[in-house]
Amino acid sequence: METTKYLLPENNIPRNWYNIAADLPEPLAPPLHPGTGQPIGPADLAPLFPMALIQQEVSTERYIAIPEEVLAVYSQWRPSPLIRARRLEKALDTPARIYYKYEGVSPVGSHKANTAVPQAYYNKMEGAKRLATETGAGQWGSALAMAAAFFDMECQVFMVKVSYHQKPYRRGLMETFGASVIASPSNQTAVGRAILAEHPDSPGSLGIAISEAVEVAVSDAETKYALGSVLNHVLLHQTVIGQEALEQMELANDYPDVVIACTGGGSNFAGLAFPFIGRKLRDGVKTRIIAVEPSACPSLTKGPFAYDFGDTGHLTPLVKMNTLGSTFVPAGIHAGGLRYHGMAPMVSHLLHLGQIEAVAVNQLETFASGVKFTRTEGILPAPEANHAVAIAIREALRCKEEGVSRTILFNLSGHGNFDLQAYMDYQAGKLHDYEYPAEEIAMALAGLPNVNS
Ligand SMILES: *Cc1c(COP(=O)(O)O)cnc(C)c1O
């Protein structure tokens, strides 16, 4: 029988997170204080995050030890499987070998649990009682709500209003974990009230929900803020994915020519790709690394690399990243986790250095690819993950055209079992592609902070 699944022994979870900052040929541009335009220090972030996470945010150590308490929780779903997509290969009639790392095996169904657990742990260790956060489609909110329950903490989630109404099951899951879920914009914060005064019918956005959660954390000493993507320490926690995949590719006696993941804020991409980029930077191993984003929110392929705010209310530090402007509100594509105006500074920096490629793909192609994947591999991918599936399929078909065999590895960041409405709408022909929103983006970019000039 041919091998389909590459499993590591149960106790073979990476003992360290991999910090790519140690291997970068040029350091990241520093985050700036929005008022003074000067680099911020650890003390500026202390109202928001515990010191352990702030230290990880600025660390240049190559390996950072994973605490035993976190490993104990990881062991419920890690190491996650690496699967050879043999039936998909056959359906595509491609000479390519396609592998996917499956992160949908966590209890909440996505990679987000990999960072939610250490974030809750470090906050608990430093005495926080409550975590405040934002969520779009609800994947991050449910991961943090679970982690807060594990470490006996309260959790307050500002959920983008349109998703709050459209995705009641993710909300139900968060509430079952014991979290309180508030539709954003809300009247519980000054930022929310100001937006509601101007736009009473605002559908909300991630940028707005981040502002609300940050405001709550800053104004209460016992509450800290947690972010599910973008920041260096979040990307760091996800590197368990790629470190496992490196070992599993060895089990398969293979090595990827192409590594692919979707990018919202960049964390699952970083999780899979950074350990492979590390090999590239240290040992000169040649691998193409492809970030896939939606055409409706194309920060890497269309946004300038510039300092911008991480949120709409302009409460966060300025970070240098590929951005569409902090006031840009992306169209209502079903891949809610990819609707963010910016991109992780670390991922943006690597694009700038030419270490990675980026490609944008339209909604209909992503769903067509997701349906093909479901019918061949049996797993229903999250709409976000369908972006990676689409480009893996394109690359496999290119191998067929060129008559060459290559090894393709992609991240299946989560399952889509809570997203069936989107699949039903797709099957009913109700979904469509969005034109590139040039005018809205130009308007949002006109408001970039003037530290750039
Ligand atoms: C949140 C999410 C994403 C996008 O976020 P990244 O930080 O870019 O990984 C992708 N896939 C799934 C399943 C998600 O939940």
The ligand as an SDF file (V2000), in Angstrom:
LIG
                    3D

 15 15  0  0  0  0  0  0  0  0999 V2000
   -7.6010   33.2910   10.4180 C   0  0  0  0  0  0  0  0  0  0  0  0
   -7.4170   32.2820    9.3860 C   0  0  0  0  0  0  0  0  0  0  0  0
   -6.6090   32.5240    8.2510 C   0  0  0  0  0  0  0  0  0  0  0  0
   -5.9470   33.8320    7.9810 C   0  0  0  0  0  0  0  0  0  0  0  0
   -5.1060   34.3040    8.9880 O   0  0  0  0  0  0  0  0  0  0  0  0
   -3.5210   34.2100    8.8900 P   0  0  0  0  0  0  0  0  0  0  0  0
   -3.0470   34.9280   10.0920 O   0  0  0  0  0  0  0  0  0  0  0  0
   -3.1100   34.8790    7.6230 O   0  0  0  0  0  0  0  0  0  0  0  0
   -3.1780   32.7840    8.9120 O   0  0  0  0  0  0  0  0  0  0  0  0
   -6.4300   31.5010    7.3410 C   0  0  0  0  0  0  0  0  0  0  0  0
   -7.0320   30.3030    7.4960 N   0  0  0  0  0  0  0  0  0  0  0  0
   -7.8230   30.0400    8.5620 C   0  0  0  0  0  0  0  0  0  0  0  0
   -8.4620   28.6950    8.6660 C   0  0  0  0  0  0  0  0  0  0  0  0
   -8.0270   31.0190    9.5340 C   0  0  0  0  0  0  0  0  0  0  0  0
   -8.8020   30.7460   10.5920 O   0  0  0  0  0  0  0  0  0  0  0  0
  1  2  1  0
  2  3  1  0
  2 14  2  0
  3  4  1  0
  3 10  2  0
  4  5  1  0
  5  6  1  0
  6  7  2  0
  6  8  1  0
  6  9  1  0
 10 11  1  0
 11 12  2  0
 12 13  1  0
 12 14  1  0
 14 15  1  0
M  END
$$$$
